[in-house]
Amino acid sequence: MNDDLEALLDVPGALLLTVLDQTHDCIMVLSIDGKIQFVNRQGALAMDLAAPSEIIGEAYLTRWPAENTLDVAGALSEARDGRLGRFTAPKSGSGGSLTWWDVRLSPVCDRTGSITHLVSIARDLTSEIMERKRAEAISLEMRHRLKNAMTVAGGIVMLSARGSPEAKAFATEVVSRLSQLGSVQASLMDPAADKSLPQVVRLLAVAYGSGANLAFGNLPDVQLSDTSMQALSLCYGELATNSLKYGALKNGGQIYVDGAALAGFVQLSWSEDTDLGDGRAGGQGLVLIDRLITTAGGSFQRAVSTGKMIVTVKLPIM
């Protein structure tokens, strides 16, 4: 061992204190009754303290907003009982700024196994929370724009059919399809929406084609992440678009959608009666879908034989 390192290790706690002061987490050591006995330097800076000594002896519970008292007290109780306690709470910073913290409380035991102290490790979540809120705002704006676009498109279709009674039924059907597509896509882009896999797959498929062309087998009721669900919706949207242009939905053939839950994944198959051949050179749609499914942690396979095309998609279950 290096002599300098040996000398450092001979100084009680010197190496540990140096390491604790370099972390960006806020680390506190508490007494069993919840009094603060130590805070690292970065933690003191995060709390706008001139020095860690300013809060030594204070009650840990009072360092958090009153509305989070029950969560903090519960986490303290868990740690006192030898378990991991956890809570998420905001704190007001300098200038009225708000920071968010993910906090874990754990027991510290002596050599006999008795709990002597508690340790609080708080990780700053502010950037993640702000990014999440920004994404939610963008999603809300996208849903609003999508709804407006579908409404405008439907209005144009109905205006075009005005004065032509023979076109009115067709225009009404087109507007209904646009409305269905808008509802499905808005739901998929809404993080708070209930995304039942059977419901979403049926809505996606029916929005693109007549129910007479579609048959459904087993669709397992599983939960997928937003990323996976959006990739799946784009995948089925591309398949339905191609079918409307070249395949079963254009020519009156049959599409069969089936699925199964397999070892942490959901496997969905789209089986279509079609003479559609291999993907055209330079075609970007299915290449993009393959990348999106892969990015979501899944896989995409397309097999074509005489009169039949089968697409198999696998995505991880939450």
VEXDREN-2710 file (C-alpha; in Angstrom, 1 decimal):
% VEXDREN-2710
k/r/px/py/pz
1/MET/0.0/0.0/0.0
2/ASN/1.2/3.5/-0.8
3/ASP/2.7/5.2/2.3
4/ASP/0.7/8.4/1.7
5/LEU/-2.5/6.4/1.6
6/GLU/-1.6/4.6/4.8
7/ALA/-1.0/7.9/6.5
8/LEU/-4.4/9.1/5.3
9/LEU/-6.2/6.0/6.5
10/ASP/-4.5/6.4/9.9
11/VAL/-6.4/9.7/10.4
12/PRO/-9.8/8.6/11.9
13/GLY/-12.6/9.5/9.4
14/ALA/-10.4/11.7/7.2
15/LEU/-10.9/9.6/4.0
16/LEU/-14.6/9.1/4.7
17/LEU/-15.3/12.8/5.3
18/THR/-13.4/13.7/2.1
19/VAL/-15.5/11.3/0.1
20/LEU/-18.8/12.5/1.6
21/ASP/-17.9/16.1/0.9
22/GLN/-17.4/15.3/-2.8
23/THR/-20.8/13.7/-3.4
24/HIS/-23.6/15.8/-4.8
25/ASP/-26.1/14.0/-2.6
26/CYS/-27.2/15.5/0.7
27/ILE/-26.1/13.1/3.4
28/MET/-27.1/13.4/7.1
29/VAL/-26.5/11.2/10.1
30/LEU/-29.3/11.3/12.6
31/SER/-29.7/10.2/16.2
32/ILE/-32.4/7.5/16.9
33/ASP/-34.8/10.3/18.0
34/GLY/-34.3/12.1/14.7
35/LYS/-31.8/14.9/15.6
36/ILE/-29.3/15.9/13.0
37/GLN/-25.8/15.1/14.1
38/PHE/-23.9/15.4/10.8
39/VAL/-24.4/16.8/7.3
40/ASN/-21.9/16.8/4.5
41/ARG/-20.6/20.0/2.9
42/GLN/-22.6/19.6/-0.4
43/GLY/-25.7/18.9/1.6
44/ALA/-25.2/22.1/3.5
45/LEU/-24.7/24.0/0.3
46/ALA/-27.9/22.5/-1.1
47/MET/-29.8/23.8/2.0
48/ASP/-28.2/27.3/1.6
49/LEU/-26.3/27.0/4.9
50/ALA/-23.1/28.9/5.5
51/ALA/-21.7/25.8/7.3
52/PRO/-22.9/22.3/8.2
53/SER/-22.8/23.2/11.9
54/GLU/-25.8/25.5/11.5
55/ILE/-28.3/22.7/11.7
56/ILE/-26.5/20.3/14.1
57/GLY/-29.0/19.3/16.8
58/GLU/-32.1/20.3/14.9
59/ALA/-35.0/17.9/14.4
60/TYR/-34.8/16.3/11.0
61/LEU/-38.6/16.4/10.6
62/THR/-38.6/20.2/10.8
63/ARG/-36.3/20.5/7.7
64/TRP/-39.2/19.4/5.4
65/PRO/-42.5/21.1/4.5
66/ALA/-45.4/20.5/6.9
67/GLU/-47.5/18.8/4.2
68/ASN/-44.8/16.1/4.0
69/THR/-44.6/15.4/7.7
70/LEU/-46.5/12.1/7.6
71/ASP/-44.2/10.8/4.7
72/VAL/-41.1/11.9/6.6
73/ALA/-42.2/10.5/9.9
74/GLY/-43.2/7.2/8.2
75/ALA/-39.7/6.9/6.6
76/LEU/-38.1/7.6/10.0
77/SER/-40.2/4.9/11.6
78/GLU/-39.2/2.4/8.9
79/ALA/-35.5/3.1/9.4
80/ARG/-35.8/2.8/13.2
81/ASP/-37.4/-0.6/12.7
82/GLY/-34.4/-1.7/10.6
83/ARG/-35.9/-1.2/7.2
84/LEU/-35.4/1.2/4.3
85/GLY/-37.6/4.3/4.5
86/ARG/-38.2/6.4/1.5
87/PHE/-40.1/9.6/0.5
88/THR/-40.0/12.3/-2.1
89/ALA/-40.5/15.9/-1.1
90/PRO/-39.8/19.5/-2.2
91/LYS/-37.8/22.2/-0.4
92/SER/-37.7/25.9/-0.9
93/GLY/-34.3/27.3/-1.8
94/SER/-32.8/30.7/-2.1
95/GLY/-34.9/33.3/-3.9
96/GLY/-38.0/31.2/-3.5
97/SER/-36.7/28.5/-5.9
98/LEU/-38.1/25.0/-5.4
99/THR/-36.0/21.8/-5.4
100/TRP/-37.2/18.2/-5.3
101/TRP/-35.5/15.4/-3.4
102/ASP/-35.7/11.6/-3.4
103/VAL/-34.8/10.6/0.1
104/ARG/-33.8/7.2/1.6
105/LEU/-33.4/6.6/5.3
106/SER/-31.6/3.5/6.5
107/PRO/-30.4/2.2/9.9
108/VAL/-26.8/2.2/11.1
109/CYS/-25.9/-0.8/13.3
110/ASP/-23.0/-1.4/15.7
111/ARG/-21.1/-4.6/15.9
112/THR/-23.8/-6.3/17.9
113/GLY/-26.4/-5.5/15.4
114/SER/-28.1/-2.8/17.5
115/ILE/-29.3/0.3/15.6
116/THR/-27.4/3.3/16.9
117/HIS/-28.0/6.0/14.2
118/LEU/-30.0/6.7/11.0
119/VAL/-28.6/7.8/7.7
120/SER/-30.5/10.1/5.3
121/ILE/-29.3/10.2/1.7
122/ALA/-31.2/12.8/-0.4
123/ARG/-30.7/12.9/-4.2
124/ASP/-31.7/16.1/-6.1
125/LEU/-34.5/15.3/-8.5
126/THR/-35.1/18.9/-9.6
127/SER/-33.8/18.5/-13.2
128/GLU/-35.7/15.3/-13.7
129/ILE/-38.9/16.8/-12.3
130/MET/-38.6/19.9/-14.5
131/GLU/-37.8/17.8/-17.6
132/ARG/-40.9/15.7/-16.9
133/LYS/-43.1/18.8/-16.5
134/ARG/-41.6/20.1/-19.8
135/ALA/-42.4/16.8/-21.5
136/GLU/-45.9/16.9/-20.2
137/ALA/-46.4/20.5/-21.4
138/ILE/-45.1/19.5/-24.9
139/SER/-47.4/16.4/-24.9
140/LEU/-50.4/18.6/-23.9
141/GLU/-49.6/21.0/-26.8
142/MET/-49.2/18.1/-29.2
143/ARG/-52.5/16.6/-28.2
144/HIS/-54.2/20.0/-28.7
145/ARG/-52.6/20.5/-32.1
146/LEU/-53.5/17.0/-33.2
147/LYS/-57.1/17.5/-32.1
148/ASN/-57.3/20.8/-34.1
149/ALA/-55.7/19.2/-37.2
150/MET/-58.3/16.4/-37.1
151/THR/-61.1/18.9/-36.6
152/VAL/-59.9/21.0/-39.6
153/ALA/-59.5/18.0/-41.8
154/GLY/-63.0/16.8/-40.9
155/GLY/-64.4/20.2/-41.6
156/ILE/-62.8/20.3/-45.0
157/VAL/-64.2/16.9/-45.9
158/MET/-67.7/17.9/-44.9
159/LEU/-67.4/21.2/-46.8
160/SER/-66.3/19.3/-49.9
161/ALA/-69.4/17.1/-49.6
162/ARG/-71.8/19.9/-49.2
163/GLY/-74.3/20.0/-52.0
164/SER/-73.5/16.4/-53.0
165/PRO/-75.9/14.1/-51.3
166/GLU/-74.2/11.0/-52.8
167/ALA/-70.9/12.0/-51.1
168/LYS/-72.4/12.8/-47.7
169/ALA/-72.3/9.2/-46.3
170/PHE/-68.7/8.8/-47.4
171/ALA/-67.7/12.2/-45.9
172/THR/-69.4/11.2/-42.6
173/GLU/-67.4/7.9/-42.5
174/VAL/-64.1/9.8/-43.2
175/VAL/-64.8/12.3/-40.4
176/SER/-65.6/9.4/-38.0
177/ARG/-62.3/7.7/-38.9
178/LEU/-60.4/11.0/-38.3
179/SER/-62.1/11.4/-35.0
180/GLN/-61.2/7.9/-33.9
181/LEU/-57.6/8.4/-34.9
182/GLY/-57.4/11.6/-33.1
183/SER/-58.9/10.1/-29.9
184/VAL/-56.4/7.1/-30.0
185/GLN/-53.4/9.2/-30.7
186/ALA/-54.3/11.8/-28.0
187/SER/-54.8/8.9/-25.5
188/LEU/-51.4/7.4/-26.3
189/MET/-49.7/10.8/-25.9
190/ASP/-51.3/11.4/-22.5
191/PRO/-49.2/10.0/-19.7
192/ALA/-52.2/9.9/-17.4
193/ALA/-54.4/8.0/-19.7
194/ASP/-55.3/4.3/-19.0
195/LYS/-53.6/2.4/-21.8
196/SER/-55.2/-1.0/-21.8
197/LEU/-53.4/-3.0/-24.5
198/PRO/-56.6/-4.8/-25.8
199/GLN/-58.5/-1.5/-26.0
200/VAL/-55.7/0.4/-27.7
201/VAL/-55.0/-2.3/-30.3
202/ARG/-58.7/-2.6/-31.2
203/LEU/-59.1/1.2/-31.4
204/LEU/-56.0/1.5/-33.6
205/ALA/-57.1/-1.2/-36.0
206/VAL/-60.8/-0.2/-36.2
207/ALA/-59.9/3.4/-36.8
208/TYR/-58.1/2.4/-40.0
209/GLY/-60.4/-0.2/-41.4
210/SER/-63.8/-1.8/-41.5
211/GLY/-64.6/-4.2/-38.6
212/ALA/-65.5/-6.7/-41.3
213/ASN/-61.9/-6.9/-42.3
214/LEU/-60.5/-7.4/-38.7
215/ALA/-60.6/-10.3/-36.4
216/PHE/-59.0/-10.5/-32.9
217/GLY/-57.6/-13.4/-31.0
218/ASN/-56.1/-13.2/-27.5
219/LEU/-54.9/-9.8/-26.5
220/PRO/-53.3/-10.1/-23.0
221/ASP/-54.3/-7.3/-20.6
222/VAL/-50.8/-6.1/-19.8
223/GLN/-49.2/-2.7/-19.1
224/LEU/-46.6/-1.3/-21.5
225/SER/-44.5/1.8/-21.0
226/ASP/-45.5/5.0/-22.9
227/THR/-42.5/4.5/-25.2
228/SER/-43.6/0.9/-26.1
229/MET/-47.2/1.9/-26.5
230/GLN/-46.3/4.8/-28.8
231/ALA/-44.0/2.6/-30.9
232/LEU/-46.8/0.0/-31.2
233/SER/-49.3/2.6/-32.3
234/LEU/-46.9/3.9/-35.0
235/CYS/-46.2/0.3/-36.1
236/TYR/-49.9/-0.6/-36.4
237/GLY/-50.5/2.8/-38.1
238/GLU/-47.9/2.0/-40.7
239/LEU/-49.2/-1.5/-41.3
240/ALA/-52.8/-0.2/-41.6
241/THR/-51.7/2.6/-44.0
242/ASN/-49.9/0.1/-46.2
243/SER/-52.9/-2.2/-46.1
244/LEU/-55.2/0.6/-47.2
245/LYS/-52.8/1.4/-50.1
246/TYR/-51.9/-2.1/-51.2
247/GLY/-53.3/-4.9/-49.1
248/ALA/-56.3/-6.4/-47.3
249/LEU/-58.0/-3.2/-46.3
250/LYS/-57.9/-2.1/-50.0
251/ASN/-58.9/-5.4/-51.5
252/GLY/-61.3/-6.8/-49.0
253/GLY/-59.0/-9.3/-47.5
254/GLN/-58.7/-10.4/-43.8
255/ILE/-56.5/-9.2/-41.0
256/TYR/-56.1/-11.2/-37.9
257/VAL/-54.5/-9.7/-34.7
258/ASP/-53.4/-12.0/-32.0
259/GLY/-51.1/-11.9/-28.9
260/ALA/-49.6/-13.7/-26.0
261/ALA/-47.6/-12.8/-22.9
262/LEU/-44.2/-14.6/-22.9
263/ALA/-41.4/-14.4/-20.3
264/GLY/-41.7/-10.7/-19.6
265/PHE/-42.7/-9.7/-23.1
266/VAL/-45.9/-9.3/-25.0
267/GLN/-45.8/-10.8/-28.5
268/LEU/-48.3/-9.5/-31.0
269/SER/-48.9/-10.7/-34.5
270/TRP/-50.5/-9.0/-37.5
271/SER/-51.5/-11.6/-40.1
272/GLU/-52.8/-10.2/-43.3
273/ASP/-54.2/-11.8/-46.5
274/THR/-52.4/-9.9/-49.2
275/ASP/-50.2/-10.3/-52.3
276/LEU/-48.0/-7.5/-51.0
277/GLY/-44.4/-8.4/-51.8
278/ASP/-41.2/-7.6/-50.1
279/GLY/-40.6/-4.0/-49.0
280/ARG/-39.7/-1.7/-51.8
281/ALA/-36.1/-0.5/-52.1
282/GLY/-35.7/2.8/-50.2
283/GLY/-38.9/2.3/-48.3
284/GLN/-38.5/4.1/-44.9
285/GLY/-41.7/3.3/-43.1
286/LEU/-41.0/-0.2/-41.8
287/VAL/-37.3/0.6/-41.3
288/LEU/-38.3/3.4/-39.0
289/ILE/-40.8/1.2/-37.2
290/ASP/-38.1/-1.5/-36.7
291/ARG/-35.8/1.2/-35.1
292/LEU/-38.6/2.5/-32.8
293/ILE/-39.6/-1.0/-31.6
294/THR/-35.9/-1.9/-31.0
295/THR/-35.3/1.4/-29.1
296/ALA/-38.3/0.5/-26.9
297/GLY/-36.5/-2.8/-26.0
298/GLY/-38.5/-5.0/-28.3
299/SER/-38.1/-6.7/-31.7
300/PHE/-39.8/-6.5/-35.1
301/GLN/-40.1/-9.3/-37.7
302/ARG/-41.9/-9.3/-41.1
303/ALA/-42.4/-12.5/-43.0
304/VAL/-44.0/-12.6/-46.5
305/SER/-45.2/-15.7/-48.3
306/THR/-47.7/-16.4/-51.1
307/GLY/-50.9/-14.5/-50.2
308/LYS/-49.9/-13.8/-46.6
309/MET/-47.9/-11.3/-44.6
310/ILE/-47.2/-11.8/-40.9
311/VAL/-45.6/-9.1/-38.7
312/THR/-44.5/-10.1/-35.2
313/VAL/-43.8/-7.5/-32.6
314/LYS/-42.4/-8.2/-29.1
315/LEU/-42.3/-5.5/-26.5
316/PRO/-41.3/-5.6/-22.8
317/ILE/-44.1/-5.7/-20.2
318/MET/-43.9/-3.2/-17.3
END
